[in-house]
Amino acid sequence: MNNITELKTSDFAFDLPQELIAQDPLEDRSASRLLVLNKNDGKIIHNTFKHITDYLKLGDCLVLNNTKVIPARLHGIKKETGAHVEVLLLKRLEDDNWETLVKPGRKIKPGTVLQFGDGLLEAQVLDVVEEGNRILHFRYEGIFEQVLDQLGEMPLPPYITHKLKDKNRYQTVYAKYEGSAAAPTAGLHFTEELLEKIKQKGVSIAYVTLHVGLGTFRPVKADHILEHHMHSEYYEISEEAAEMINQTKQNGGRIICVGTTSCRTIESAADENGFLKASAGNTEIFIYPGYHFKVLDALITNFHLPESTLVMLVSALAGKDNVLHAYREAVKEQYRFFSFGDAMFIVDNVLE
C-alpha cells in the first residue's frame, strides 16, 4: 500500500469497455449477477443476487437507505428571451429555495426568471454559489411535489443514454423519503420477496436516510485524493435504527450496509467506539484507503466508475489491490457496470 498522502486518483483507474455499462435495469431486480469478494484474501465467488441469502446469517443487520429519488430534472425557458434551460434540483433549502445545477449556466445571473410547464412553475435566481450552482426560489400553486411529478424527469446519470420506460425502476422498492438527485443503486437489486426471505433468516433490517446529491457523479479532478472535496449530503438516523445497529454490534452480529450511501451515513454518525445515536445533519465524509471503519463489517455495492470516490471507499474496505483485481475479473466475466449493473458483496468470511 502506498503512503496515504501519496495516493493518486490514477491509482484507482481500470479499463472498462463501454459496452459493459448497463443501460437498462433487468426485468427481475434480483436476477443481477453477484460477485462475492473476501476482503481479507481477495478470493472471489460468482453467484446471482437472489442467492445473497446464502451469505447472510442469523443475527446480521442489513442497513438500507430509504431515500426516494425526486423527478429532479426540469426543462424550461428563460422568461425574458424564451431560451431553453435545464435545471437539476440538488438540495432543498428553506422557503421553496433549492440549490440547483443550471445549463447553460453562464447567462443565468441573479434576478433571472425561469419558467416551466407554460408557467405552472416559475423560479427566480437568487445567488450563484460554489462551482457555479444556482440558488433558485420557486413559485407555484398547490403542492410542490405534485407540480414536480407532473413536470420533472428522473435525473438519470450521464452514462445512461436514454429515458426509462418505467421511472419506478430508478427507485428501490423501499424508497420512502423524497430528496435524492440519484438512487442508492445497490438497493435496486432487492425485491419485496427477497427482503421477506432475508427477514425469515433472522436478519434484522435497519433503515437510514441519506439524500444522494450530484457529488455521486462528479469526477475526482485532483491528482492526489487528499485534495478532493466531498459535497455535503443530508442524512437522518432514527432512534429505532440506531438501537437495532447498536444491539447487533453488542450481540456480535455483522453490520452489512447496502450501498456506499448507507455506509457513509452510519460511519458519519458513529462515535469512536462505533456507537450510534439517533441524529440528523449534513455529512462530507470521504472514505479512502487507510480509513478505520467504526460500524460497518460488510458491504453490498455495485460496480463503480474508474477513479471515483466510490472505488476509493470499497478499496478502503477490501484493499485497493483486491478491489482492482475483482474489477478486472468482473470485466473479464462481462459483469454489467454502474447504476443498473450487477452487484458485489464485500465480506470477510464467506459462507459457502
Steps between C-alpha positions, in 0.01 A plus 500: 500500500626848413526754776150656524635847429647368175183330374413634158166501324667307217573214745128417477479480122399190307400423142126476448356416156209733417269207423511383864323814621143379567244720324182332629399323819430125482134402503552307824695721742651206687623324182816714491828321536687509831875499547591407858842635603679381814648828627787323681649280230339633178334167414197525270177301464253559214129469573160665438358775720190302597742265684635781722323318786764223473752749641280650776449344841284524809590809702625710206355848443447636150510883478292648214473861381128579458544829316274558200617654173300803394435580130768765538572590135291789366491641147387860466572838347653830599186714534666806352637340180328159462842330491495135616638418846546174690492498879607216728380527860785408733402595852187639664577804715228696681196702379474336155867571431715230336864465411504405132718436200386713203599448136607707320605679820719781367216740420274405791580783742331598831160655427436284190151344493455147362169345397394133480187332366346814343523683831383222734832551674726805512839553658712804570878477528605631842873427505794325337691276743784244505593345162245723322191341655197730517265561792145520358180611669194318358146634464198277428137426590422197718756243616857517368544119486187463285613773259844338482349159435310650207791693345822334613701209361706242690859630521672199348882497511685642197612152386137386450423604144119477485189553711353226717170344394401462865643766730440279806789283383733777620353464851561230759190304603538648851550866394308721744635852562531731197815701449761324283642608166626143446395153612692296760554245227622199702144483635348462152574123511255431784140389450230486770523119487877498547477738797239271656727199450786690665284582805392137526867405526522704824670803346376835632454795264583856608391792282704821489461799267765681297384726219745431218638810329669556167840448663438130427567566129763770538839381379800542729699776331786518751813295422544409868189365671554705819443816293147388405209668679179299554163671462274521801197266519218493755443187710270377777525203736195416712503382861377159380776458239776612739376258766477209254855559372646544851322186620635297207856615579458414869373153411795433271298524178623657177394841370456465124439825315311498173676764295769758564234752609386281793866444587579872498190575709582269790872572490423875518272463801704253708726590789856360525370179660255438215199600712212670315252755632187618324617804303450718195736734319727546202800284422803554278671178609757375249604137550820381331776243576633545853154572641404298810136382478323559831170320435491327162615139463393417143366683196261423214577737216497544122800528267612862490670745265879490464680760717179577695463564874285185509783277375717667766242414768482130405881495484508628859296194599659223293839643398574671170675199346217260589238741363682572172560126454125437557412775251731351237334162562155662465602654166636166381176325602295780338318619808272802446630825653361810675143591604305224322786253514591199711596484867794420721498376860818587692522286812767345721386139541308351213244238595496242221 
